[in-house]
């Protein structure tokens, strides 16, 4: 049972790390919403966090074994043992990528980066979208923190028995 509690900590910790990545990306996007020239001379490109599951992770194997409920007899219930799933509890991978959407063209002939027609290439960043992303990441972080808290309380109450 102890490994299940600690794997809960590990999985929720991974979730909190992903949400921290999302919050950092949102912060960089908001900070650079008006950056017309990045290091490459082009407007800043919005950062997006891409999260993928890890195929054949111990979590996925355990979940599939639980969902299949292979039974030799209709009266038998599914197995509650560990099924030999040992090792790393890493269930996802996250990375930050640049959004490839085209820059917004804003008419501002007095801007130093304006083209001959008076248009400036601005990053395609919508502050409202970024705020929604920030709130979503914050709520997901809180949910993972509550899972950690529940697992911690479960371990504490188990020791009091």
N, CA and C atoms as an extended XYZ file, in Angstrom:
483
Properties=species:S:1:pos:R:3:atomname:S:1:resname:S:1:resid:I:1 pbc="F F F"
N         0.819       -1.201        0.000 N   UNK     1
C         0.000        0.000        0.000 CA  UNK     1
C         0.858        1.258        0.000 C   UNK     1
N         2.033        1.177        0.624 N   UNK     2
C         2.886        2.366        0.688 CA  UNK     2
C         3.292        2.837       -0.694 C   UNK     2
N         3.611        1.895       -1.601 N   UNK     3
C         4.019        2.315       -2.941 CA  UNK     3
C         2.877        2.995       -3.683 C   UNK     3
N         1.649        2.629       -3.388 N   UNK     4
C         0.522        3.296       -4.034 CA  UNK     4
C         0.401        4.742       -3.574 C   UNK     4
N         0.631        4.980       -2.287 N   UNK     5
C         0.577        6.351       -1.776 CA  UNK     5
C         1.719        7.170       -2.381 C   UNK     5
N         2.914        6.595       -2.420 N   UNK     6
C         4.040        7.337       -2.967 CA  UNK     6
C         3.911        7.531       -4.466 C   UNK     6
N         3.323        6.574       -5.172 N   UNK     7
C         3.119        6.783       -6.600 CA  UNK     7
C         2.071        7.868       -6.829 C   UNK     7
N         1.109        7.994       -5.909 N   UNK     8
C         0.148        9.104       -6.003 CA  UNK     8
C         0.869       10.441       -5.869 C   UNK     8
N         1.818       10.502       -4.932 N   UNK     9
C         2.620       11.723       -4.793 CA  UNK     9
C         3.378       12.011       -6.076 C   UNK     9
N         3.983       10.972       -6.658 N   UNK    10
C         4.790       11.135       -7.864 CA  UNK    10
C         3.947       11.600       -9.048 C   UNK    10
N         2.808       10.954       -9.255 N   UNK    11
C         1.959       11.308      -10.397 CA  UNK    11
C         1.407       12.718      -10.237 C   UNK    11
N         0.950       13.058       -9.038 N   UNK    12
C         0.439       14.414       -8.812 CA  UNK    12
C         1.554       15.442       -8.921 C   UNK    12
N         2.758       15.065       -8.508 N   UNK    13
C         3.906       15.964       -8.659 CA  UNK    13
C         4.196       16.244      -10.124 C   UNK    13
N         4.064       15.215      -10.975 N   UNK    14
C         4.252       15.417      -12.409 CA  UNK    14
C         3.186       16.364      -12.955 C   UNK    14
N         1.947       16.181      -12.480 N   UNK    15
C         0.867       17.076      -12.905 CA  UNK    15
C         1.131       18.509      -12.498 C   UNK    15
N         1.637       18.704      -11.274 N   UNK    16
C         1.939       20.060      -10.820 CA  UNK    16
C         3.091       20.660      -11.614 C   UNK    16
N         4.061       19.833      -12.009 N   UNK    17
C         5.168       20.334      -12.838 CA  UNK    17
C         4.668       20.802      -14.198 C   UNK    17
N         3.736       20.056      -14.777 N   UNK    18
C         3.167       20.460      -16.072 CA  UNK    18
C         2.424       21.790      -15.928 C   UNK    18
N         1.665       21.943      -14.856 N   UNK    19
C         0.921       23.193      -14.663 CA  UNK    19
C         1.868       24.361      -14.420 C   UNK    19
N         3.000       24.101      -13.746 N   UNK    20
C         4.009       25.145      -13.565 CA  UNK    20
C         4.585       25.555      -14.912 C   UNK    20
N         4.831       24.566      -15.791 N   UNK    21
C         5.300       24.877      -17.152 CA  UNK    21
C         4.289       25.750      -17.887 C   UNK    21
N         3.002       25.391      -17.762 N   UNK    22
C         1.953       26.171      -18.434 CA  UNK    22
C         1.914       27.597      -17.898 C   UNK    22
N         2.019       27.760      -16.576 N   UNK    23
C         2.005       29.102      -16.001 CA  UNK    23
C         3.218       29.917      -16.460 C   UNK    23
N         4.370       29.284      -16.548 N   UNK    24
C         5.572       29.986      -17.026 CA  UNK    24
C         5.407       30.420      -18.479 C   UNK    24
N         4.827       29.549      -19.304 N   UNK    25
C         4.600       29.901      -20.711 CA  UNK    25
C         3.622       31.067      -20.818 C   UNK    25
N         2.567       31.045      -20.019 N   UNK    26
C         1.590       32.143      -20.025 CA  UNK    26
C         2.270       33.447      -19.606 C   UNK    26
N         3.099       33.375      -18.574 N   UNK    27
C         3.794       34.588      -18.106 CA  UNK    27
C         4.695       35.159      -19.196 C   UNK    27
N         5.426       34.288      -19.897 N   UNK    28
C         6.284       34.774      -20.993 CA  UNK    28
C         5.450       35.352      -22.130 C   UNK    28
N         4.313       34.720      -22.431 N   UNK    29
C         3.450       35.225      -23.502 CA  UNK    29
C         2.904       36.604      -23.173 C   UNK    29
N         2.425       36.770      -21.949 N   UNK    30
C         1.881       38.071      -21.549 CA  UNK    30
C         2.978       39.132      -21.540 C   UNK    30
N         4.158       38.768      -21.038 N   UNK    31
C         5.265       39.723      -20.977 CA  UNK    31
C         5.715       40.161      -22.362 C   UNK    31
N         5.579       39.292      -23.362 N   UNK    32
C         6.048       39.594      -24.710 CA  UNK    32
C         4.926       39.893      -25.689 C   UNK    32
N         3.744       40.236      -25.185 N   UNK    33
C         2.586       40.474      -26.060 CA  UNK    33
C         2.828       41.610      -27.053 C   UNK    33
N         3.729       42.533      -26.744 N   UNK    34
C         3.993       43.669      -27.631 CA  UNK    34
C         5.415       43.654      -28.200 C   UNK    34
N         6.086       42.512      -28.117 N   UNK    35
C         7.461       42.398      -28.613 CA  UNK    35
C         7.440       42.191      -30.126 C   UNK    35
N         7.862       43.223      -30.853 N   UNK    36
C         7.818       43.151      -32.315 CA  UNK    36
C         9.059       42.500      -32.909 C   UNK    36
N        10.160       42.468      -32.153 N   UNK    37
C        11.381       41.835      -32.661 CA  UNK    37
C        11.998       40.987      -31.555 C   UNK    37
N        12.022       39.667      -31.787 N   UNK    38
C        12.690       38.741      -30.876 CA  UNK    38
C        14.142       38.587      -31.326 C   UNK    38
N        14.840       37.623      -30.786 N   UNK    39
C        16.251       37.411      -31.147 CA  UNK    39
C        16.452       37.138      -32.631 C   UNK    39
N        15.458       36.503      -33.257 N   UNK    40
C        15.580       36.173      -34.677 CA  UNK    40
C        15.127       37.309      -35.595 C   UNK    40
N        14.752       38.462      -35.032 N   UNK    41
C        14.323       39.599      -35.833 CA  UNK    41
C        12.847       39.576      -36.187 C   UNK    41
N        12.156       38.499      -35.851 N   UNK    42
C        10.724       38.358      -36.116 CA  UNK    42
C         9.944       38.647      -34.833 C   UNK    42
N         8.632       38.864      -34.953 N   UNK    43
C         7.834       39.066      -33.743 CA  UNK    43
C         7.891       37.832      -32.845 C   UNK    43
N         7.737       38.070      -31.543 N   UNK    44
C         7.719       36.976      -30.564 CA  UNK    44
C         6.633       35.966      -30.935 C   UNK    44
N         6.935       34.688      -30.817 N   UNK    45
C         5.952       33.636      -31.092 CA  UNK    45
C         5.431       33.090      -29.765 C   UNK    45
N         4.132       32.953      -29.690 N   UNK    46
C         3.455       32.457      -28.489 CA  UNK    46
C         3.965       31.064      -28.133 C   UNK    46
N         4.193       30.834      -26.836 N   UNK    47
C         4.623       29.525      -26.362 CA  UNK    47
C         3.419       28.715      -25.911 C   UNK    47
N         3.442       27.434      -26.240 N   UNK    48
C         2.370       26.517      -25.875 CA  UNK    48
C         3.016       25.271      -25.280 C   UNK    48
N         2.432       24.739      -24.214 N   UNK    49
C         2.939       23.513      -23.602 CA  UNK    49
C         2.193       22.326      -24.203 C   UNK    49
N         2.951       21.374      -24.717 N   UNK    50
C         2.387       20.159      -25.299 CA  UNK    50
C         2.656       19.022      -24.324 C   UNK    50
N         1.591       18.315      -23.954 N   UNK    51
C         1.699       17.220      -22.989 CA  UNK    51
C         1.288       15.929      -23.677 C   UNK    51
N         2.107       14.914      -23.536 N   UNK    52
C         1.836       13.601      -24.121 CA  UNK    52
C         1.960       12.543      -23.027 C   UNK    52
N         1.142       11.495      -23.141 N   UNK    53
C         1.293       10.388      -22.204 CA  UNK    53
C         2.453        9.518      -22.649 C   UNK    53
N         2.996        8.775      -21.712 N   UNK    54
C         4.082        7.853      -22.013 CA  UNK    54
C         3.457        6.484      -22.232 C   UNK    54
N         3.646        5.953      -23.423 N   UNK    55
C         3.060        4.657      -23.768 CA  UNK    55
C         3.652        3.563      -22.893 C   UNK    55
N         2.783        2.645      -22.501 N   UNK    56
C         3.159        1.482      -21.703 CA  UNK    56
C         3.789        1.856      -20.367 C   UNK    56
N         3.346        2.968      -19.778 N   UNK    57
C         3.820        3.325      -18.449 CA  UNK    57
C         3.171        2.384      -17.440 C   UNK    57
N         3.753        2.233      -16.249 N   UNK    58
C         3.121        1.380      -15.237 CA  UNK    58
C         1.689        1.815      -14.924 C   UNK    58
N         1.445        3.113      -14.934 N   UNK    59
C         0.093        3.615      -14.672 CA  UNK    59
C        -0.876        3.131      -15.757 C   UNK    59
N        -0.461        3.241      -17.030 N   UNK    60
C        -1.328        2.817      -18.126 CA  UNK    60
C        -1.581        1.314      -18.078 C   UNK    60
N        -0.542        0.524      -17.781 N   UNK    61
C        -0.711       -0.924      -17.689 CA  UNK    61
C        -1.683       -1.288      -16.567 C   UNK    61
N        -1.529       -0.644      -15.422 N   UNK    62
C        -2.420       -0.921      -14.294 CA  UNK    62
C        -3.852       -0.515      -14.620 C   UNK    62
N        -4.016        0.626      -15.277 N   UNK    63
C        -5.350        1.096      -15.647 CA  UNK    63
C        -6.002        0.136      -16.632 C   UNK    63
N        -5.258       -0.304      -17.640 N   UNK    64
C        -5.806       -1.246      -18.618 CA  UNK    64
C        -6.157       -2.581      -17.978 C   UNK    64
N        -5.313       -3.055      -17.045 N   UNK    65
C        -5.600       -4.317      -16.368 CA  UNK    65
C        -6.868       -4.200      -15.532 C   UNK    65
N        -7.071       -3.048      -14.921 N   UNK    66
C        -8.264       -2.836      -14.100 CA  UNK    66
C        -9.509       -2.736      -14.968 C   UNK    66
N        -9.403       -2.053      -16.111 N   UNK    67
C       -10.565       -1.859      -16.969 CA  UNK    67
C       -10.987       -3.124      -17.702 C   UNK    67
N       -10.033       -4.014      -17.997 N   UNK    68
C       -10.370       -5.217      -18.740 CA  UNK    68
C       -11.195       -6.184      -17.904 C   UNK    68
N       -10.885       -6.305      -16.628 N   UNK    69
C       -11.612       -7.192      -15.724 CA  UNK    69
C       -11.790       -8.590      -16.298 C   UNK    69
N       -10.680       -9.184      -16.729 N   UNK    70
C       -10.723      -10.562      -17.217 CA  UNK    70
C       -11.079      -11.483      -16.053 C   UNK    70
N       -12.095      -12.280      -16.224 N   UNK    71
C       -12.558      -13.162      -15.155 CA  UNK    71
C       -12.687      -14.578      -15.693 C   UNK    71
N       -12.316      -15.521      -14.848 N   UNK    72
C       -12.521      -16.917      -15.221 CA  UNK    72
C       -13.928      -17.364      -14.887 C   UNK    72
N       -14.580      -16.622      -14.007 N   UNK    73
C       -15.921      -16.971      -13.576 CA  UNK    73
C       -16.684      -15.668      -13.387 C   UNK    73
N       -17.954      -15.647      -13.706 N   UNK    74
C       -18.749      -14.421      -13.589 CA  UNK    74
C       -18.826      -13.914      -12.156 C   UNK    74
N       -18.640      -14.790      -11.185 N   UNK    75
C       -18.708      -14.385       -9.773 CA  UNK    75
C       -17.403      -13.827       -9.235 C   UNK    75
N       -16.320      -13.936      -10.018 N   UNK    76
C       -15.024      -13.444       -9.545 CA  UNK    76
C       -14.893      -11.949       -9.797 C   UNK    76
N       -14.213      -11.288       -8.895 N   UNK    77
C       -13.941       -9.863       -9.102 CA  UNK    77
C       -12.537       -9.713       -9.663 C   UNK    77
N       -12.215       -8.528      -10.098 N   UNK    78
C       -10.897       -8.264      -10.662 CA  UNK    78
C        -9.814       -8.336       -9.609 C   UNK    78
N        -8.581       -8.510      -10.051 N   UNK    79
C        -7.447       -8.633       -9.153 CA  UNK    79
C        -7.070       -7.272       -8.588 C   UNK    79
N        -6.718       -7.255       -7.317 N   UNK    80
C        -6.318       -6.006       -6.670 CA  UNK    80
C        -4.832       -5.987       -6.374 C   UNK    80
N        -4.063       -6.934       -6.912 N   UNK    81
C        -2.630       -6.971       -6.645 CA  UNK    81
C        -1.902       -6.031       -7.594 C   UNK    81
N        -0.619       -5.857       -7.345 N   UNK    82
C         0.197       -4.917       -8.103 CA  UNK    82
C         0.433       -5.362       -9.539 C   UNK    82
N         0.192       -6.606       -9.894 N   UNK    83
C         0.394       -7.152      -11.239 CA  UNK    83
C         1.839       -7.044      -11.710 C   UNK    83
N         2.789       -6.981      -10.768 N   UNK    84
C         4.198       -6.948      -11.131 CA  UNK    84
C         4.634       -5.652      -11.774 C   UNK    84
N         3.897       -4.593      -11.613 N   UNK    85
C         4.271       -3.310      -12.217 CA  UNK    85
C         5.249       -2.607      -11.296 C   UNK    85
N         6.488       -2.622      -11.680 N   UNK    86
C         7.542       -2.037      -10.873 CA  UNK    86
C         8.167       -0.890      -11.635 C   UNK    86
N         8.919       -0.078      -10.936 N   UNK    87
C         9.729        0.911      -11.624 CA  UNK    87
C         9.135        2.301      -11.612 C   UNK    87
N         9.506        3.037      -12.605 N   UNK    88
C         9.183        4.454      -12.715 CA  UNK    88
C         7.687        4.682      -12.878 C   UNK    88
N         7.167        5.651      -12.155 N   UNK    89
C         5.757        6.003      -12.251 CA  UNK    89
C         5.549        7.213      -13.153 C   UNK    89
N         6.444        7.438      -14.095 N   UNK    90
C         6.308        8.574      -14.997 CA  UNK    90
C         5.190        8.279      -15.984 C   UNK    90
N         4.201        9.155      -16.031 N   UNK    91
C         3.027        8.902      -16.874 CA  UNK    91
C         2.878        9.906      -18.008 C   UNK    91
N         3.652       10.991      -17.996 N   UNK    92
C         3.516       11.986      -19.057 CA  UNK    92
C         4.817       12.707      -19.304 C   UNK    92
N         4.861       13.339      -20.470 N   UNK    93
C         5.995       14.147      -20.876 CA  UNK    93
C         5.453       15.480      -21.367 C   UNK    93
N         6.094       16.555      -20.992 N   UNK    94
C         5.649       17.879      -21.417 CA  UNK    94
C         6.829       18.662      -21.958 C   UNK    94
N         6.536       19.500      -22.936 N   UNK    95
C         7.567       20.393      -23.474 CA  UNK    95
C         6.893       21.649      -24.002 C   UNK    95
N         7.665       22.705      -24.086 N   UNK    96
C         7.169       23.977      -24.586 CA  UNK    96
C         7.563       24.115      -26.049 C   UNK    96
N         6.589       24.476      -26.884 N   UNK    97
C         6.841       24.684      -28.314 CA  UNK    97
C         6.332       26.066      -28.715 C   UNK    97
N         6.828       26.545      -29.836 N   UNK    98
C         6.392       27.840      -30.362 CA  UNK    98
C         5.178       27.652      -31.262 C   UNK    98
N         4.217       28.544      -31.132 N   UNK    99
C         3.027       28.530      -31.978 CA  UNK    99
C         3.416       29.059      -33.356 C   UNK    99
N         2.982       28.386      -34.400 N   UNK   100
C         3.359       28.773      -35.766 CA  UNK   100
C         2.342       29.687      -36.441 C   UNK   100
N         1.418       30.253      -35.701 N   UNK   101
C         0.436       31.138      -36.335 CA  UNK   101
C         1.117       32.424      -36.814 C   UNK   101
N         0.545       32.984      -37.845 N   UNK   102
C         1.109       34.198      -38.450 CA  UNK   102
C         0.956       35.391      -37.498 C   UNK   102
N         1.882       36.337      -37.566 N   UNK   103
C         1.755       37.519      -36.715 CA  UNK   103
C         0.562       38.381      -37.122 C   UNK   103
N         0.060       39.137      -36.165 N   UNK   104
C        -1.033       40.083      -36.454 CA  UNK   104
C        -0.434       41.316      -37.116 C   UNK   104
N        -1.145       41.845      -38.077 N   UNK   105
C        -0.705       43.083      -38.720 CA  UNK   105
C        -1.515       44.233      -38.127 C   UNK   105
N        -0.819       45.162      -37.494 N   UNK   106
C        -1.460       46.304      -36.841 CA  UNK   106
C        -1.017       47.573      -37.550 C   UNK   106
N        -1.982       48.429      -37.884 N   UNK   107
C        -1.657       49.688      -38.565 CA  UNK   107
C        -1.171       50.695      -37.536 C   UNK   107
N         0.108       51.035      -37.624 N   UNK   108
C         0.720       52.030      -36.744 CA  UNK   108
C         1.913       52.629      -37.489 C   UNK   108
N         1.650       53.618      -38.355 N   UNK   109
C         2.735       54.153      -39.197 CA  UNK   109
C         3.845       54.843      -38.410 C   UNK   109
N         3.592       55.215      -37.145 N   UNK   110
C         4.620       55.888      -36.346 CA  UNK   110
C         5.527       54.918      -35.600 C   UNK   110
N         5.218       53.660      -35.644 N   UNK   111
C         6.027       52.654      -34.934 CA  UNK   111
C         7.352       52.476      -35.671 C   UNK   111
N         8.475       52.339      -34.938 N   UNK   112
C         9.778       52.186      -35.616 CA  UNK   112
C         9.900       50.908      -36.456 C   UNK   112
N         9.100       49.890      -36.176 N   UNK   113
C         9.170       48.638      -36.928 CA  UNK   113
C         8.103       48.548      -38.017 C   UNK   113
N         7.448       49.656      -38.333 N   UNK   114
C         6.386       49.632      -39.352 CA  UNK   114
C         6.991       49.421      -40.735 C   UNK   114
N         6.254       48.683      -41.564 N   UNK   115
C         6.696       48.470      -42.945 CA  UNK   115
C         6.329       49.715      -43.771 C   UNK   115
N         6.675       49.790      -45.052 N   UNK   116
C         6.380       50.987      -45.856 CA  UNK   116
C         4.894       51.330      -45.934 C   UNK   116
N         4.010       50.320      -45.744 N   UNK   117
C         2.565       50.581      -45.764 CA  UNK   117
C         2.034       51.036      -44.401 C   UNK   117
N         2.890       51.070      -43.369 N   UNK   118
C         2.471       51.524      -42.042 CA  UNK   118
C         2.010       50.404      -41.119 C   UNK   118
N         2.177       49.163      -41.529 N   UNK   119
C         1.746       48.027      -40.703 CA  UNK   119
C         2.920       47.449      -39.916 C   UNK   119
N         2.635       47.043      -38.684 N   UNK   120
C         3.633       46.443      -37.806 CA  UNK   120
C         3.235       44.994      -37.547 C   UNK   120
N         4.206       44.089      -37.639 N   UNK   121
C         3.949       42.692      -37.289 CA  UNK   121
C         4.007       42.548      -35.776 C   UNK   121
N         2.876       42.167      -35.185 N   UNK   122
C         2.782       41.993      -33.731 CA  UNK   122
C         2.577       40.515      -33.420 C   UNK   122
N         2.996       40.064      -32.238 N   UNK   123
C         2.760       38.660      -31.860 CA  UNK   123
C         1.270       38.342      -31.835 C   UNK   123
N         0.927       37.124      -32.224 N   UNK   124
C        -0.470       36.693      -32.217 CA  UNK   124
C        -0.824       36.179      -30.816 C   UNK   124
N        -0.870       37.103      -29.867 N   UNK   125
C        -1.165       36.774      -28.473 CA  UNK   125
C        -2.412       37.521      -28.053 C   UNK   125
N        -3.398       36.771      -27.598 N   UNK   126
C        -4.638       37.338      -27.088 CA  UNK   126
C        -4.579       37.259      -25.569 C   UNK   126
N        -4.607       38.389      -24.889 N   UNK   127
C        -4.480       38.422      -23.436 CA  UNK   127
C        -5.614       37.650      -22.764 C   UNK   127
N        -6.816       37.702      -23.319 N   UNK   128
C        -7.944       36.975      -22.730 CA  UNK   128
C        -7.681       35.468      -22.787 C   UNK   128
N        -7.177       34.980      -23.912 N   UNK   129
C        -6.839       33.564      -24.043 CA  UNK   129
C        -5.772       33.173      -23.026 C   UNK   129
N        -4.791       34.027      -22.858 N   UNK   130
C        -3.720       33.750      -21.898 CA  UNK   130
C        -4.260       33.723      -20.463 C   UNK   130
N        -5.183       34.604      -20.147 N   UNK   131
C        -5.761       34.613      -18.802 CA  UNK   131
C        -6.582       33.350      -18.552 C   UNK   131
N        -7.320       32.892      -19.560 N   UNK   132
C        -8.081       31.646      -19.429 CA  UNK   132
C        -7.119       30.481      -19.231 C   UNK   132
N        -6.038       30.465      -19.975 N   UNK   133
C        -5.022       29.420      -19.833 CA  UNK   133
C        -4.408       29.458      -18.434 C   UNK   133
N        -4.185       30.656      -17.918 N   UNK   134
C        -3.613       30.807      -16.586 CA  UNK   134
C        -4.564       30.271      -15.514 C   UNK   134
N        -5.845       30.599      -15.629 N   UNK   135
C        -6.825       30.125      -14.650 CA  UNK   135
C        -6.948       28.607      -14.720 C   UNK   135
N        -6.950       28.056      -15.931 N   UNK   136
C        -7.022       26.609      -16.108 CA  UNK   136
C        -5.826       25.912      -15.468 C   UNK   136
N        -4.630       26.430      -15.684 N   UNK   137
C        -3.423       25.847      -15.096 CA  UNK   137
C        -3.454       25.964      -13.575 C   UNK   137
N        -3.939       27.082      -13.075 N   UNK   138
C        -4.031       27.282      -11.626 CA  UNK   138
C        -4.987       26.272      -10.999 C   UNK   138
N        -6.136       26.059      -11.614 N   UNK   139
C        -7.115       25.106      -11.084 CA  UNK   139
C        -6.587       23.672      -11.138 C   UNK   139
N        -5.918       23.326      -12.225 N   UNK   140
C        -5.349       21.977      -12.344 CA  UNK   140
C        -4.240       21.771      -11.310 C   UNK   140
N        -3.449       22.810      -11.052 N   UNK   141
C        -2.411       22.724      -10.027 CA  UNK   141
C        -3.050       22.499       -8.665 C   UNK   141
N        -4.126       23.247       -8.366 N   UNK   142
C        -4.826       23.084       -7.095 CA  UNK   142
C        -5.395       21.681       -6.952 C   UNK   142
N        -5.944       21.122       -8.034 N   UNK   143
C        -6.501       19.768       -7.978 CA  UNK   143
C        -5.401       18.751       -7.663 C   UNK   143
N        -4.241       18.897       -8.288 N   UNK   144
C        -3.127       17.989       -7.996 CA  UNK   144
C        -2.632       18.168       -6.568 C   UNK   144
N        -2.615       19.395       -6.081 N   UNK   145
C        -2.212       19.635       -4.692 CA  UNK   145
C        -3.201       18.987       -3.726 C   UNK   145
N        -4.481       18.982       -4.050 N   UNK   146
C        -5.477       18.331       -3.202 CA  UNK   146
C        -5.293       16.818       -3.196 C   UNK   146
N        -4.892       16.236       -4.325 N   UNK   147
C        -4.610       14.801       -4.371 CA  UNK   147
C        -3.441       14.483       -3.452 C   UNK   147
N        -2.390       15.294       -3.496 N   UNK   148
C        -1.238       15.093       -2.611 CA  UNK   148
C        -1.684       15.191       -1.163 C   UNK   148
N        -2.510       16.183       -0.859 N   UNK   149
C        -3.001       16.364        0.509 CA  UNK   149
C        -3.842       15.170        0.950 C   UNK   149
N        -4.701       14.661        0.066 N   UNK   150
C        -5.533       13.505        0.409 CA  UNK   150
C        -4.671       12.266        0.648 C   UNK   150
N        -3.659       12.053       -0.181 N   UNK   151
C        -2.770       10.905        0.002 CA  UNK   151
C        -1.986       11.038        1.304 C   UNK   151
N        -1.566       12.243        1.617 N   UNK   152
C        -0.840       12.485        2.868 CA  UNK   152
C        -1.738       12.190        4.064 C   UNK   152
N        -2.981       12.641        4.011 N   UNK   153
C        -3.923       12.370        5.102 CA  UNK   153
C        -4.222       10.879        5.218 C   UNK   153
N        -4.333       10.201        4.085 N   UNK   154
C        -4.563        8.763        4.096 CA  UNK   154
C        -3.410        8.047        4.782 C   UNK   154
N        -2.188        8.436        4.469 N   UNK   155
C        -1.021        7.819        5.107 CA  UNK   155
C        -1.007        8.122        6.602 C   UNK   155
N        -1.327        9.344        6.973 N   UNK   156
C        -1.331        9.727        8.390 CA  UNK   156
C        -2.402        8.952        9.153 C   UNK   156
N        -3.591        8.858        8.581 N   UNK   157
C        -4.678        8.138        9.254 CA  UNK   157
C        -4.377        6.639        9.329 C   UNK   157
N        -3.681        6.108        8.345 N   UNK   158
C        -3.298        4.698        8.377 CA  UNK   158
C        -2.341        4.412        9.525 C   UNK   158
N        -1.465        5.354        9.804 N   UNK   159
C        -0.511        5.171       10.912 CA  UNK   159
C        -1.188        5.288       12.273 C   UNK   159
N        -2.323        5.972       12.351 N   UNK   160
C        -3.019        6.126       13.621 CA  UNK   160
C        -3.828        4.899       13.999 C   UNK   160
N        -4.039        3.991       13.068 N   UNK   161
C        -4.865        2.800       13.353 CA  UNK   161
C        -4.163        1.881       14.320 C   UNK   161
